[in-house]
Amino acid sequence: MLVDFFLMLVSWIIVVICVLVGVAFLTLLERKVLGYIHIRKGPNKLGINGLLQPFGDAIKLFSKEQSFSYMSNYILFYVSPIINLFLSLVLWVSLPFFTYLLSFSLSFMFFLSVSSLGVYTVMMAGWSSNSNYSMLGSVRAVAQTISYEVSLILILLSFMLMISGFSIINLCKYQEYAWFIFMLFPMGVMWLVSSLAETNRSPFDFAEGESEIVSGFNIEYSSGGFALIFLSEYANIIFMSLISCLVLLGGNVSCWSLYFKLLFMVFLWVWVRGSLPRYRYDKLMYLAWKSYLPISLNMLMFNLGLFIFLTCLI
């Protein structure tokens, strides 16, 4: 048992290192893609075609002077980004890689439980800064995340009905011949939009509305604290892209094509940011509570009825 635990820990550390390197190059991909969308080059000075730019950014961020807010609640203020990054990395334990990590029968429940804890770190970061802008940014982020989590879970329940369980590994088995995006296309589109809102990405990036609330809940953070928040956001983007591949595109973890699908999904996140303007906040709430919630509930009832009918028929 101790050997199994040790091997699981080593596997998780390897995954975490790979995720952090992936986050570094995701920032480069984002800046390059946004550059070409704006008809410019993006970073191209540091290294060959700007390949060393992420490491330059990391050195700059972690070597900057740390600012101290006299009015802030120190402990919560500095612990919040660390917990935020830790939670976004713990999520990766539930994914069914070759080592299986913690690919247990309730891995979807684990994913939903851990991802919902991220709300508390954002709330603590905004409140402990003792700044009106931070507080407003955190309240908006929490309201948005909670709103979209409800519809996200209901959408996910429809896919769970299709695989008759809560295990992520079953997604690979049940999509061997037909991907769920073709079978549940409306739910797939709603899942992608909800994932964008869940990760605070454009056009739903209200937590960081620079034009309205300066910079949102992270305004008082500098140096390492800001870098940790930045890392956790991008680690969540890669994780949600991978979950989207597994749920919609029949991602088989034992096949190299999964990583091309993952790259396409990550590119989609960046492409949306470069193409769409920011949504209005009341429209975001309207979309969550008056559109997605009733539709996802109705579709869940429909899929449940269909599932029971087919079970009785068989």
Secondary structure, 3 states (H helix, E strand, C coil): CHHHHHHHHHHHHHHHHHHHHHHHHHHHHHHHHHHHHCCCCCCCCCCHHHCCHHHHHHHHHHHCCCCCCCCCCHHHHHHHHHHHHHHHHHHHHHCCCCCCCCCCCCHHHHHHHHHHHHHHHHHHHHHHCCCHHHHHHHHHHHHHHHHHHHHHHHHHHHHHHHHCCCCCHHHHHHCCCCCHHHHCHHHHHHHHHHHHHHCCCCCCCHHHCHHHHCCHHHCCCCHHHHHHHHHHHHHHHHHHHHHHHHHHCCCCCCCCHHHHHHHHHHHHHHHHHHHCCCCCHHHHHHHHHHHHHHHHHHHHHHHHHHHHHHHHHC
